[in-house]
Amino acid sequence: MALTGFQGRRLGEAADVWTAMLKKREVVIWLGLAGAMVPAGMRELITYLVRRRMVDVLVTTGATLYHDAYETIGGKHFLGTDQIDT
């Protein structure tokens, strides 16, 4: 991705930096989350990163914690669209 244009390039650059950080022992990796990451379907990805110690510190909003707690007790989030028949 680092050799593509627009945001693909930025994603590739970020992946290169993160890969270098994962190889070092004296680095603390922070992951900042904002927005509705859990309802957007990112819960499993966040869990994967934390469980495998690919991030050391998770910084997030109260809303993200609420969304996660809601799913933990059995609540569901749904993908919607504005392209419905009314």
MDTraj code that builds the backbone (N, CA, C; nanometers):
import mdtraj as md
import numpy as np

residues = "MET ALA LEU THR GLY PHE GLN GLY ARG ARG LEU GLY GLU ALA ALA ASP VAL TRP THR ALA MET LEU LYS LYS ARG GLU VAL VAL ILE TRP LEU GLY LEU ALA GLY ALA MET VAL PRO ALA GLY MET ARG GLU LEU ILE THR TYR LEU VAL ARG ARG ARG MET VAL ASP VAL LEU VAL THR THR GLY ALA THR LEU TYR HIS ASP ALA TYR GLU THR ILE GLY GLY LYS HIS PHE LEU GLY THR ASP GLN ILE ASP THR".split()
xyz = np.array([
    [0.0819, -0.1200, 0.0000],
    [0.0000, 0.0000, 0.0000],
    [0.0864, 0.1266, 0.0000],
    [0.2054, 0.1177, 0.0553],
    [0.2902, 0.2366, 0.0663],
    [0.3272, 0.2940, -0.0695],
    [0.3123, 0.2169, -0.1742],
    [0.3474, 0.2646, -0.3082],
    [0.2262, 0.3074, -0.3889],
    [0.1104, 0.3137, -0.3246],
    [-0.0109, 0.3599, -0.3927],
    [-0.0340, 0.5071, -0.3597],
    [-0.1452, 0.5603, -0.4042],
    [-0.1748, 0.7006, -0.3799],
    [-0.2753, 0.7205, -0.2682],
    [-0.2958, 0.8457, -0.2365],
    [-0.3965, 0.8904, -0.1410],
    [-0.3821, 0.8213, -0.0052],
    [-0.4907, 0.7773, 0.0538],
    [-0.4869, 0.7193, 0.1887],
    [-0.4220, 0.5814, 0.1914],
    [-0.4202, 0.5115, 0.0791],
    [-0.3494, 0.3841, 0.0728],
    [-0.2021, 0.4014, 0.1077],
    [-0.1426, 0.5087, 0.0597],
    [-0.0025, 0.5370, 0.0908],
    [0.0158, 0.5610, 0.2399],
    [-0.0737, 0.6394, 0.2989],
    [-0.0647, 0.6675, 0.4429],
    [-0.0813, 0.5393, 0.5245],
    [-0.1716, 0.4526, 0.4818],
    [-0.1917, 0.3249, 0.5503],
    [-0.0655, 0.2394, 0.5417],
    [-0.0031, 0.2357, 0.4261],
    [0.1210, 0.1612, 0.4094],
    [0.2333, 0.2170, 0.4945],
    [0.2436, 0.3495, 0.5018],
    [0.3461, 0.4125, 0.5852],
    [0.3221, 0.3804, 0.7331],
    [0.1970, 0.3859, 0.7753],
    [0.1634, 0.3541, 0.9145],
    [0.1964, 0.2087, 0.9460],
    [0.1690, 0.1190, 0.8534],
    [0.2009, -0.0226, 0.8731],
    [0.3511, -0.0429, 0.8867],
    [0.4294, 0.0291, 0.8085],
    [0.5757, 0.0187, 0.8182],
    [0.6252, 0.0669, 0.9544],
    [0.5717, 0.1778, 1.0025],
    [0.6115, 0.2317, 1.1332],
    [0.5723, 0.1349, 1.2439],
    [0.4499, 0.0838, 1.2381],
    [0.4011, -0.0101, 1.3398],
    [0.4847, -0.1374, 1.3424],
    [0.5184, -0.1903, 1.2244],
    [0.6016, -0.3098, 1.2152],
    [0.7368, -0.2861, 1.2819],
    [0.7966, -0.1713, 1.2572],
    [0.9248, -0.1379, 1.3205],
    [0.9095, -0.1279, 1.4719],
    [0.7976, -0.0706, 1.5178],
    [0.7745, -0.0572, 1.6619],
    [0.7571, -0.1936, 1.7284],
    [0.6896, -0.2860, 1.6609],
    [0.6670, -0.4189, 1.7182],
    [0.7974, -0.4960, 1.7376],
    [0.8993, -0.4623, 1.6608],
    [1.0280, -0.5314, 1.6692],
    [1.1152, -0.4806, 1.7839],
    [1.0810, -0.3646, 1.8405],
    [1.1633, -0.3054, 1.9461],
    [1.1082, -0.3415, 2.0839],
    [1.1963, -0.3541, 2.1811],
    [1.1553, -0.3879, 2.3173],
    [1.1200, -0.2642, 2.4009],
    [1.1840, -0.1549, 2.3751],
    [1.1702, -0.0358, 2.4591],
    [1.0655, 0.0631, 2.4084],
    [0.9678, 0.0162, 2.3347],
    [0.8665, 0.1036, 2.2767],
    [0.7306, 0.0714, 2.3379],
    [0.6552, 0.1754, 2.3702],
    [0.5178, 0.1594, 2.4173],
    [0.4262, 0.2036, 2.3032],
    [0.3381, 0.1133, 2.2594],
    [0.2501, 0.1419, 2.1464],
    [0.1113, 0.1780, 2.1991],
    [0.0683, 0.2984, 2.1666],
    [-0.0625, 0.3492, 2.2062],
    [-0.1579, 0.3380, 2.0877],
    [-0.2816, 0.2964, 2.1148],
    [-0.3861, 0.2941, 2.0127],
    [-0.4984, 0.3852, 2.0603],
    [-0.5253, 0.4890, 1.9843],
    [-0.6336, 0.5811, 2.0164],
    [-0.7538, 0.5532, 1.9273],
    [-0.8698, 0.5387, 1.9893],
    [-0.9931, 0.5117, 1.9155],
    [-1.0922, 0.6248, 1.9380],
    [-1.1564, 0.6659, 1.8323],
    [-1.2637, 0.7642, 1.8420],
    [-1.3711, 0.7242, 1.7424],
    [-1.4922, 0.7501, 1.7763],
    [-1.6012, 0.7130, 1.6870],
    [-1.6584, 0.5782, 1.7259],
    [-1.7563, 0.5362, 1.6526],
    [-1.8292, 0.4130, 1.6828],
    [-1.7572, 0.2925, 1.6227],
    [-1.6431, 0.2592, 1.6790],
    [-1.5617, 0.1497, 1.6257],
    [-1.6285, 0.0134, 1.6457],
    [-1.6873, -0.0108, 1.7624],
    [-1.7504, -0.1403, 1.7888],
    [-1.8745, -0.1599, 1.7009],
    [-1.9671, -0.0638, 1.6948],
    [-2.0817, -0.0825, 1.6054],
    [-2.0413, -0.0935, 1.4581],
    [-1.9262, -0.0376, 1.4232],
    [-1.8787, -0.0450, 1.2848],
    [-1.8165, -0.1807, 1.2527],
    [-1.8094, -0.2687, 1.3528],
    [-1.7588, -0.4032, 1.3285],
    [-1.6123, -0.4239, 1.3625],
    [-1.5511, -0.3309, 1.4343],
    [-1.4085, -0.3394, 1.4650],
    [-1.3775, -0.4059, 1.5989],
    [-1.4787, -0.4557, 1.6682],
    [-1.4577, -0.5146, 1.8012],
    [-1.3580, -0.6305, 1.7967],
    [-1.3739, -0.7207, 1.7038],
    [-1.2842, -0.8362, 1.6944],
    [-1.1414, -0.7943, 1.6615],
    [-1.1253, -0.6924, 1.5792],
    [-0.9916, -0.6436, 1.5457],
    [-0.9235, -0.5838, 1.6688],
    [-0.9956, -0.5028, 1.7436],
    [-0.9408, -0.4425, 1.8650],
    [-0.9004, -0.5522, 1.9633],
    [-0.9869, -0.6502, 1.9816],
    [-0.9585, -0.7621, 2.0711],
    [-0.8333, -0.8368, 2.0258],
    [-0.8219, -0.8614, 1.8965],
    [-0.7061, -0.9305, 1.8403],
    [-0.5766, -0.8566, 1.8747],
    [-0.5759, -0.7257, 1.8540],
    [-0.4557, -0.6462, 1.8789],
    [-0.4161, -0.6465, 2.0260],
    [-0.5148, -0.6342, 2.1146],
    [-0.4864, -0.6301, 2.2583],
    [-0.4390, -0.7669, 2.3074],
    [-0.5099, -0.8724, 2.2710],
    [-0.4741, -1.0074, 2.3187],
    [-0.3360, -1.0514, 2.2722],
    [-0.2953, -1.0073, 2.1562],
    [-0.1638, -1.0456, 2.1038],
    [-0.0560, -0.9443, 2.1395],
    [-0.0897, -0.8513, 2.2277],
    [0.0048, -0.7496, 2.2759],
    [0.0685, -0.6702, 2.1620],
    [-0.0149, -0.6390, 2.0626],
    [0.0317, -0.5571, 1.9510],
    [0.0101, -0.4089, 1.9799],
    [-0.0618, -0.3805, 2.0874],
    [-0.0734, -0.2459, 2.1430],
    [-0.0542, -0.2594, 2.2934],
    [0.0029, -0.1578, 2.3548],
    [0.0278, -0.1603, 2.4986],
    [-0.0751, -0.0790, 2.5756],
    [-0.1230, 0.0282, 2.5148],
    [-0.2153, 0.1188, 2.5807],
    [-0.3312, 0.1470, 2.4859],
    [-0.4523, 0.1375, 2.5382],
    [-0.5723, 0.1670, 2.4600],
    [-0.6378, 0.2913, 2.5180],
    [-0.6521, 0.3930, 2.4359],
    [-0.7161, 0.5183, 2.4761],
    [-0.8435, 0.5317, 2.3943],
    [-0.9560, 0.5462, 2.4623],
    [-1.0821, 0.5500, 2.3898],
    [-1.1820, 0.6388, 2.4614],
    [-1.2987, 0.6502, 2.4037],
    [-1.4046, 0.7322, 2.4615],
    [-1.4981, 0.6455, 2.5452],
    [-1.5772, 0.7095, 2.6272],
    [-1.6781, 0.6386, 2.7046],
    [-1.7798, 0.5705, 2.6149],
    [-1.8090, 0.6307, 2.5007],
    [-1.9055, 0.5715, 2.4083],
    [-1.8554, 0.4368, 2.3564],
    [-1.7261, 0.4274, 2.3264],
    [-1.6708, 0.3009, 2.2796],
    [-1.6828, 0.1949, 2.3885],
    [-1.6557, 0.2329, 2.5119],
    [-1.6700, 0.1385, 2.6237],
    [-1.8156, 0.0960, 2.6396],
    [-1.9080, 0.1901, 2.6232],
    [-2.0504, 0.1562, 2.6311],
    [-2.0880, 0.0566, 2.5213],
    [-2.0459, 0.0830, 2.3987],
    [-2.0785, -0.0068, 2.2869],
    [-2.0263, -0.1475, 2.3133],
    [-1.9044, -0.1571, 2.3667],
    [-1.8463, -0.2872, 2.3963],
    [-1.9244, -0.3571, 2.5072],
    [-1.9583, -0.2836, 2.6127],
    [-2.0363, -0.3424, 2.7229],
    [-2.1734, -0.3876, 2.6729],
    [-2.2344, -0.3099, 2.5860],
    [-2.3649, -0.3435, 2.5294],
    [-2.3590, -0.4767, 2.4536],
    [-2.2548, -0.4947, 2.3733],
    [-2.2412, -0.6211, 2.3014],
    [-2.2061, -0.7359, 2.3963],
    [-2.1308, -0.7059, 2.5010],
    [-2.0942, -0.8084, 2.5987],
    [-2.2167, -0.8686, 2.6655],
    [-2.3188, -0.7869, 2.6904],
    [-2.4399, -0.8386, 2.7561],
    [-2.5433, -0.8891, 2.6552],
    [-2.5031, -0.9004, 2.5293],
    [-2.5912, -0.9604, 2.4292],
    [-2.6568, -0.8647, 2.3322],
    [-2.6311, -0.7357, 2.3470],
    [-2.6882, -0.6377, 2.2546],
    [-2.6280, -0.6528, 2.1153],
    [-2.7005, -0.6096, 2.0155],
    [-2.6552, -0.6202, 1.8765],
    [-2.6542, -0.4840, 1.8101],
    [-2.5590, -0.4637, 1.7224],
    [-2.5545, -0.3468, 1.6355],
    [-2.5819, -0.3956, 1.4943],
    [-2.6486, -0.3140, 1.4153],
    [-2.6862, -0.3549, 1.2803],
    [-2.6336, -0.2553, 1.1783],
    [-2.5978, -0.3054, 1.0619],
    [-2.5551, -0.2219, 0.9511],
    [-2.6776, -0.1750, 0.8758],
    [-2.6931, -0.0467, 0.8648],
    [-2.8110, 0.0087, 0.7979],
    [-2.7732, 0.0818, 0.6702],
    [-2.8741, 0.1303, 0.6034],
    [-2.8555, 0.2067, 0.4805],
    [-2.9666, 0.3098, 0.4694],
    [-2.9370, 0.4180, 0.4019],
    [-3.0401, 0.5187, 0.3772],
    [-3.1135, 0.4888, 0.2460],
    [-3.0793, 0.3809, 0.1800],
    [-3.1375, 0.3437, 0.0522],
    [-3.2511, 0.2412, 0.0708],
    [-3.3475, 0.2747, 0.1560],
    [-3.4573, 0.1820, 0.1822],
    [-3.5853, 0.2296, 0.1138],
    [-3.6754, 0.1368, 0.0877],
    [-3.8064, 0.1700, 0.0343],
    [-3.8957, 0.2227, 0.1460],
    [-3.9512, 0.3394, 0.1276],
    [-4.0432, 0.3915, 0.2300],
    [-4.1822, 0.4048, 0.1755],
])
top = md.Topology()
chain = top.add_chain()
for i, resn in enumerate(residues, 1):
    res = top.add_residue(resn, chain, resSeq=i)
    for name in ("N", "CA", "C"):
        top.add_atom(name, md.element.get_by_symbol(name[0]), res)
traj = md.Trajectory(xyz[None], top)
